[in-house]
Amino acid sequence: MAIAIRIKTKRSKTLTNQKNMPISNTYKRKTWILTLFFIIFFGPNIMAQDFEFKNSSIKTGIGIGVNEGEREAGVGIVYSLGWQKSFGEKNRFRINPNVVFGGFSPIGISDTRDQFYKISNVGFNIHYDVLRYKALSLVATVGGFVNYSRGLLGTGGRDANNNKSQYLYALYYGGSGSLGIRIDPKKSKLAYEIRPFSIHAGNKNFILGYFMVGIDFKLRK
């Protein structure tokens, strides 16, 4: 009889534990779901309220560009990376040393020789918010640059003498300008920019034009 009672007691405890396990697991799942929901929807606002940002940021961008130089011409993807510092009561004035780089080939250009080359463009830009409404502003930019192009020029094109490949090494310098739209929420750690029109014009008939979208990562104090 004692053995039978012990067996029944063990079985009853096992059944009780099995009944409680699904309830415990369900409770844990609900807790994790609520926690994740809170982090996704309320976490960024809490972080933005706790952090204070400097008047400086890391400025990045990517775009599509068209380039022509003394002997080269092409279309390609361009990238931008730089540092930006804001001035003034409303941070409408900004300076921005940066580097623009990318690779070009004669895609869609029929009257030039086969080629592939890269550019490294070091510049210094001055941005000013010409018009501003809350977080939205119209930005005008002027600056200067030094550009180094290098690559390989192939055969073909309008010049009949282009019957052999040549290496390209060229240095250019000049001025730049652009117009764009900037979205800069005050409490956000990010600012966004669209520049539909940017142009670099320099010596030896150098022209670089591009459309670019960018993100600024604000630095914390």
C-alpha positions as CSV (number, residue, x, y, z in Angstrom):
1,M,0.0,0.0,0.0
2,A,2.8,2.4,0.9
3,I,4.5,1.7,-2.5
4,A,1.2,2.4,-4.3
5,I,0.7,5.7,-2.5
6,R,4.2,6.9,-3.4
7,I,3.7,6.0,-7.0
8,K,0.4,7.9,-7.1
9,T,2.0,10.9,-5.4
10,K,4.8,11.0,-7.9
11,R,2.4,10.7,-10.8
12,S,0.2,13.5,-9.4
13,K,3.3,15.8,-9.1
14,T,4.4,15.0,-12.6
15,L,0.9,15.7,-14.0
16,T,0.8,19.0,-12.0
17,N,4.2,20.1,-13.4
18,Q,3.2,19.2,-17.0
19,K,0.0,21.3,-16.6
20,N,2.0,24.3,-15.3
21,M,4.7,24.2,-18.0
22,P,2.6,25.5,-20.9
23,I,1.2,28.3,-18.7
24,S,4.7,29.3,-17.7
25,N,6.1,29.2,-21.2
26,T,3.1,31.2,-22.5
27,Y,3.6,33.9,-19.8
28,K,7.3,34.2,-20.8
29,R,6.5,34.5,-24.5
30,K,4.0,37.3,-23.8
31,T,6.5,39.1,-21.6
32,W,9.2,39.0,-24.3
33,I,6.7,40.2,-27.0
34,L,5.6,43.2,-24.8
35,T,9.2,44.0,-24.0
36,L,10.2,43.9,-27.7
37,F,7.2,46.1,-28.6
38,F,8.2,48.7,-26.0
39,I,11.8,48.8,-27.3
40,I,10.8,49.2,-30.9
41,F,8.2,51.9,-30.5
42,F,9.4,53.8,-27.4
43,G,13.1,53.1,-27.2
44,P,14.3,55.6,-29.9
45,N,12.3,58.4,-28.2
46,I,13.7,57.7,-24.8
47,M,17.3,57.5,-26.2
48,A,16.8,60.8,-28.1
49,Q,15.6,62.5,-24.9
50,D,18.5,61.2,-22.9
51,F,21.3,62.1,-25.3
52,E,22.5,65.6,-26.3
53,F,24.2,66.0,-29.6
54,K,27.2,68.2,-30.6
55,N,27.0,70.6,-33.5
56,S,29.1,68.2,-35.6
57,S,28.4,65.0,-37.5
58,I,29.8,62.4,-39.9
59,K,28.4,63.0,-43.3
60,T,27.9,60.2,-45.8
61,G,26.3,59.9,-49.3
62,I,25.9,57.7,-52.4
63,G,24.8,58.7,-55.9
64,I,25.0,58.4,-59.6
65,G,27.6,60.6,-61.4
66,V,28.7,61.7,-64.9
67,N,32.3,62.8,-65.4
68,E,34.4,64.2,-68.2
69,G,38.1,65.2,-68.2
70,E,40.8,66.0,-70.6
71,R,40.9,62.5,-72.1
72,E,38.3,60.5,-70.1
73,A,34.5,60.3,-69.9
74,G,32.2,58.0,-68.1
75,V,29.2,57.2,-65.9
76,G,29.4,55.6,-62.5
77,I,28.5,55.3,-58.8
78,V,30.0,57.9,-56.4
79,Y,30.3,57.9,-52.7
80,S,30.9,60.7,-50.2
81,L,32.4,60.7,-46.7
82,G,33.2,63.7,-44.5
83,W,33.0,65.6,-41.3
84,Q,30.5,68.5,-40.8
85,K,30.4,71.3,-38.2
86,S,27.4,73.6,-37.6
87,F,27.5,77.3,-36.6
88,G,25.1,79.9,-35.6
89,E,22.0,80.1,-33.3
90,K,20.0,77.8,-35.6
91,N,22.9,75.9,-37.1
92,R,22.1,77.2,-40.6
93,F,25.7,77.6,-41.5
94,R,27.9,74.5,-41.9
95,I,31.4,73.6,-43.0
96,N,32.2,70.2,-44.5
97,P,35.6,68.8,-45.5
98,N,34.9,65.6,-47.5
99,V,36.1,63.0,-50.0
100,V,34.1,62.0,-53.1
101,F,35.3,58.8,-54.8
102,G,34.0,56.3,-57.4
103,G,34.6,54.4,-60.6
104,F,33.5,55.3,-64.1
105,S,33.1,53.6,-67.5
106,P,31.5,54.8,-70.8
107,I,28.0,53.3,-70.2
108,G,25.6,54.8,-72.7
109,I,28.3,56.9,-74.3
110,S,28.9,55.9,-77.9
111,D,31.5,58.4,-79.1
112,T,34.4,57.7,-76.6
113,R,37.0,55.0,-76.3
114,D,36.7,52.0,-74.0
115,Q,37.9,52.9,-70.6
116,F,37.7,52.4,-66.8
117,Y,39.0,54.8,-64.3
118,K,38.6,55.9,-60.7
119,I,38.5,59.3,-59.1
120,S,39.4,60.6,-55.6
121,N,38.0,64.1,-55.0
122,V,39.1,66.0,-51.8
123,G,36.9,69.1,-51.2
124,F,35.9,71.7,-48.7
125,N,32.2,72.7,-48.8
126,I,30.2,75.5,-47.2
127,H,26.5,74.8,-46.7
128,Y,23.8,77.3,-45.9
129,D,20.0,76.8,-45.2
130,V,18.5,79.4,-47.6
131,L,15.0,78.5,-46.5
132,R,13.8,76.6,-43.5
133,Y,10.5,75.4,-42.1
134,K,10.8,73.3,-38.9
135,A,13.0,70.3,-39.8
136,L,12.9,70.9,-43.6
137,S,15.3,73.3,-45.3
138,L,16.6,74.2,-48.8
139,V,20.4,74.0,-48.8
140,A,22.8,75.9,-51.1
141,T,26.4,74.7,-51.2
142,V,29.7,76.2,-52.6
143,G,33.2,74.9,-52.3
144,G,36.5,73.9,-53.9
145,F,38.2,70.6,-54.7
146,V,41.3,68.8,-55.9
147,N,40.6,65.7,-58.0
148,Y,42.9,62.8,-58.9
149,S,41.8,60.5,-61.7
150,R,43.6,57.2,-62.7
151,G,42.8,54.2,-64.8
152,L,43.1,52.6,-68.2
153,L,42.0,54.1,-71.5
154,G,41.3,51.6,-74.3
155,T,40.8,51.8,-78.1
156,G,37.9,53.3,-80.1
157,G,36.1,56.6,-80.0
158,R,36.1,59.5,-82.4
159,D,39.9,59.8,-82.6
160,A,41.3,57.4,-85.2
161,N,44.6,57.4,-83.4
162,N,43.2,55.6,-80.4
163,N,44.5,52.3,-81.6
164,K,46.3,51.2,-78.3
165,S,45.6,51.3,-74.6
166,Q,47.0,54.0,-72.4
167,Y,47.3,54.6,-68.6
168,L,45.4,57.6,-67.2
169,Y,46.9,59.8,-64.5
170,A,45.3,63.3,-64.2
171,L,45.1,66.0,-61.6
172,Y,42.3,68.6,-61.6
173,Y,41.2,71.4,-59.4
174,G,38.3,73.9,-59.3
175,G,35.1,74.9,-57.7
176,S,31.8,73.1,-56.8
177,G,28.2,74.0,-56.1
178,S,24.9,72.2,-55.3
179,L,21.3,72.6,-54.3
180,G,19.5,70.2,-52.0
181,I,16.8,69.4,-49.5
182,R,17.7,68.6,-45.9
183,I,15.5,67.0,-43.2
184,D,16.9,67.4,-39.7
185,P,14.6,66.4,-36.8
186,K,15.9,68.2,-33.7
187,K,15.8,65.1,-31.4
188,S,16.9,62.6,-34.0
189,K,20.5,61.3,-34.2
190,L,20.2,61.3,-38.0
191,A,19.7,64.0,-40.6
192,Y,18.8,63.3,-44.3
193,E,19.7,65.1,-47.5
194,I,18.8,64.8,-51.1
195,R,21.0,66.7,-53.6
196,P,19.5,66.4,-57.1
197,F,22.0,68.8,-58.6
198,S,25.7,68.9,-57.7
199,I,28.5,70.0,-60.1
200,H,32.3,70.2,-59.9
201,A,34.0,72.3,-62.7
202,G,37.7,72.6,-63.0
203,N,40.8,73.0,-65.2
204,K,41.4,71.0,-68.4
205,N,37.6,70.8,-69.1
206,F,37.0,68.7,-66.0
207,I,33.3,68.3,-65.2
208,L,31.7,66.1,-62.5
209,G,28.0,66.1,-62.0
210,Y,25.9,63.8,-59.7
211,F,22.7,63.1,-58.0
212,M,23.2,62.1,-54.4
213,V,21.3,61.0,-51.3
214,G,23.0,61.3,-47.9
215,I,22.7,60.6,-44.1
216,D,24.4,62.6,-41.4
217,F,25.2,60.8,-38.2
218,K,25.2,63.3,-35.3
219,L,27.9,63.0,-32.7
220,R,26.9,62.8,-29.0
221,K,28.4,65.2,-26.4
